[in-house]
């Protein structure tokens, strides 16, 4: 009885799935072709350059202070030497905190800049899928799709929909 039910459910599922029309598109490739992506990437590159410059400045100050302590530490009083070492430790912590903050800011900014681009791409995909009568659209960006016939690729139509 269990086998009969299993066969029955498989037959129903197969019948249902064969009636569905499925298309595919590589969303990463699509987004890379959108001019907004290049603009966002330029902003992210500028943020990275700005952040790297600030971190480099902090590292230079840290290195200089470390060299001063090493070269002149013996000539300073114990109190001055301890104050300089404490300052060096604070600077080290500041650099670590700045790196973490910069990474978080970069991720936040990347998400902020890419979200509207992704929304625009998804809206165009939805429009094209609806026009072509697709019930499902698979994203082939992950590379796990075994078969993706060219006639079901939405890329050209989506690029046209986006005016590209």
N, C-alpha and C positions, 0 to 999 in steps of 0.2 A: 504494500500500500504506500509506503514511504517513497519507493522508487517511482511509482506512478505519479504521485504528487510532485516529486522533484522534476520529472520529465515535463509535466504539465506546466509548472512554473517557468522552466527554462524555455519551453515553447512560447509561452506568453511574452516573456522578456525579449526573446529573439524577434518575435513578431512586432513588438512595440519598437525595438531599437532599429529594425530594418526600415521602419516608416519614418525615421528621423533623418534629417539632412544635416551633415556636419561639415563645417569648413575649418580652415586653419590659417594661422598667421603667426609670424615671429614678431612679438611685440618689441623686443629689444632692437631688432633690425629696423622696425618701423620708427621707433622713437629716435634712433640714431639718424634717420633720414629727415627728421623734422628740424627746421631752422631754430626753433625755440631751444632745442637741446644744445646746440652750439653756443647760443647766448647764455644759457644756464651754466654750461661748462666753463665759459670765459669768466663768469662771475665767481664760480667756485675756485678757479685757478688764481684769480686776483686775491680772494680771501686767503688761499693757501700761501701765496707769496707774502702777503701782509703779516700773517701769523708767523711764518717762518722767520721773517725779519725781526719780529719782536722777540721770539724765542732765542734767536741768535744773539741779539743784544744782551739778553739776560745771561746767556751762557758766557759771553765775553766778560761781563762784569764779575760773574762768579769765578771764572778762570783767573782774572786779574787779581781778585782778592785772595784767592788761594795761593797764587805766586807771591803776593806781598807777604802773606803769613809765613810762607816757607823761607823767603829771602830775608825778611826783616824781623821775624817773630822773636828771635833771640835778643834783639835790641829793645823790645817793648817790655813794659812792666807786665806782671802776671795778670793784672786786671785788664789792661788794654788787649793783651793777647787773647784772654778768654772772651772779651767782648767781640773781637774780630772773628773768632771761631764760631761764636753764637750767630753772628751776622752771616757767616758762610753757611751755616746749617739752615738759617731762615731762607737764604737765597736758594739753596738746593730745594727746599720744600716749595718755594714759590715757583721754581722752574717745573717741578713735577705737577703742581696744581695747574699751572698755565698750559702744560701739554694736555692734560685731561680736559680742561675747559675748551681748548682749541679743537680737540677731537669731537667733543660733544657739539660745539657750535657748527663745525663743518657738517656733521651728520644732519643736524637740525636744518641748516641752510640748504643742504642737498635735497632733503625731503620737501622743504618749502618751495624750492624752485622746480622740482620735477613733478610734484603733485598735479599742477594744472596741465602740464604737458601730457601726463598719463591720462588725465580725465578727458582731454581733447581727443587723444588717440582712441580711447575706449568708446567715446561717443561716435566717432567715425566708424569704428568697427561694428558697433551696434546698428548704425544706419545702413551700412553695406550689407550686413548679414540679413537684416530685415528685407532689403530690396531684393536680395538673391534667394530669399526663402530658406535661410539656414536656421535650424532650431538650436544648434550648438556651434560654438567656435572654440577650437583648441589652440592654446598658445604653444607653439613649437619651440619657443626660446630655450626651454630646458633641455632640448635635444633628446628627449626620451620617446619621441613619436617614431614608431616603426614604419609607418606608411603614411605619406601625405601627398596625394596626387595633386599635380599642378593645377588641374581644373577646379580644385576646391581651395586653392590658395587665394586669400582675399587681399594680398598685399597691393597689387596694382590698383584695384578698385578703391581701396582705402586711401592710397596716396592721391588718387584722383579726387576723392571726396574731400581730402584736406587741401586740395589745390596745389599739390606738389608734382 
